[in-house]
Amino acid sequence: MYPSLYYLFNDLFGIKIGFLKAFQMFGCMVAISFLAASYVLSLELKRKEQEGLLHPFKEKTLVGQKATIMELVEAFIIAFIVGFKGVLIALNFNDFLADTQGYLLSTMGNLIGGLVLGAIYVYLRYREKEKQSLPEPKLVEHEMHPYQLVGNITLIAAAGGLIGAKLFDGLENYKDFFQHPAEYLFSFSGLTMYGGLIVGAISVLYYARKKGISLFHLVDAAAPAIMIAYSIGRIGCQLAGDGDWGIANTAPKPGWMSFLPNWMWSFDYPHNVTNEGHNIPGCIEAHCAVLDVPVFPTPFYETVMCAILFFILWGMRKKIKVPGVLFSIYLMMNGVERFLIELIRVNIKYDIFGMQVTQAQLIAPMLFLLGLFGIYYSNKRAKTNELAA
C-alpha cells in the first residue's frame, strides 16, 4: 500500500523523496477525482449550451468600492491560517513529514508567523482596493456562461461533501463522536459517501438556483461527473488502504479469475495507512502493518464498477432528451451498486426488524426508488410542457 506519494515513488522507482510524505495518497486521489469531475461537468455544460438547452445569464458586479471591514477580516483569517501553519511546518519540516495529518489538523502553529502574514496580506489587500476605487462605485453588468461556474460548483461540492460525509459518519459512529468530538471532526478518516453526496448536492443545487441555472439540466450534466469522481476516489482508498475494505475472504480464487492477480480476489493490505493488523517483520517505516486475514478489495471493485457505469452514462447522455432522466438513472445505478458492495464490505450494521443492514443499505434503496420516481416525474413534466407549448 502507499499511504503517501513517498511510498509510491519508492516502490516504483526505488527513490526516496522525503517531502512526498506530505502528499497523502487518499487526498491526492480525491483532488484528482474533483479535477476529473470538473472537466466532465464543464464539457457537458458547454454541450448543453451549444444545443440551446442552457443559456448565458447576466450578472452584476460592484466595482470601484473600497475594501470593506469584512473583506479585510476574511483576508486576515486566510493569511493568518497560512502563516500559523506554514511557519510551524517550515521550522519542523522533518516532523511534519513524519506526521502530516497531525500537523495540519491539530491546533499547533506559530502565532507570530500567523499575525505577521495576516497583517501583510491585509495591508496588500487594502492597497489593491484603494488603487481600484472610484469616486462613485458602480454596478457593471456582464454575461456569464454556466460552464464558467464549474470552479465555484466544485468548491461548494467539496466543502458541502466534506461536511456531509463527516456528519453522516458521526451519526453512524455517535459513541466515538461524543467521546472525542474534536478529534473526530478534524480527521481525514471517517467519511461517509452518501453523507457527502447528499449535502454536497443540496449545496450545489442551492447555488445553481440562485444563479438561475436549470436544475434539471445541471443534474443531468453532473451525473457522469459524479460517477467518474467516485470511481477515481475509490482508487485512493485502495492504494492507501484506508480501512474501507471488505469482509474476510479466505476462500480460494475462482477458476474464472485465474488469469488475474491474487490481490483482486483477496488482499491483506500491507503497509495500510490505518496501521491495522500485525507488524511486518523487519519493517521500520511509519506504516508497517498487514491485516491478520485477507479481505475482499472492495474499493477496487467499486472503481471498476463505477468506471463502467460512467461510460454507460456517457454513452446515454446525448440519446436521452428528457431533462432529469439521466440523473434519475444515475441514482438507480448508484443505489444498486452500493447496495451490492455493502454485502461484502466492512461496516457498522443496524438491526432493523431482525435484519442486519448498514447505513448505506438503508439509503441505497431510497435512491433507487427516488430514481424511479425521477424518471416518472421528468417524463410527466416534459409532456405537460409540450402540451402547454
Secondary structure, 3 states (H helix, E strand, C coil): CCCEHHHHHHHHHCCCCHHHHHCEHHHHHHHHHHHHHHHHHHHHHHHHHHCCCCCCEEEEEEECCCCCHHHHHHHHHHHHHHHHHHHHHHHCHHHHHHCHHHHHHCCCCCHHHHHHHHHHHHHHHHHHHHHHCCCCCEEEEEEECHHHHHHHHHHHHHHHHHHHHHHHHHHHCHHHHHHCHHHHHCCCCCCCHHHHHHHHHHHHHHHHHHHCCCHHHHHHHHHHHHHHHHHHHHHHHHHHCCCCCECECCCCCCHHHCCCCHHHCCECCCCCCCCCCEECCCCCCCCCEECCCCECCHHHHHHHHHHHHHHHHHHHCCCCCCCCHHHHHHHHHHHHHHHHHHHHECCCEEEECCEEEEHHHHHHHHHHHHHHHHHHHHHHHHHHHHHHC
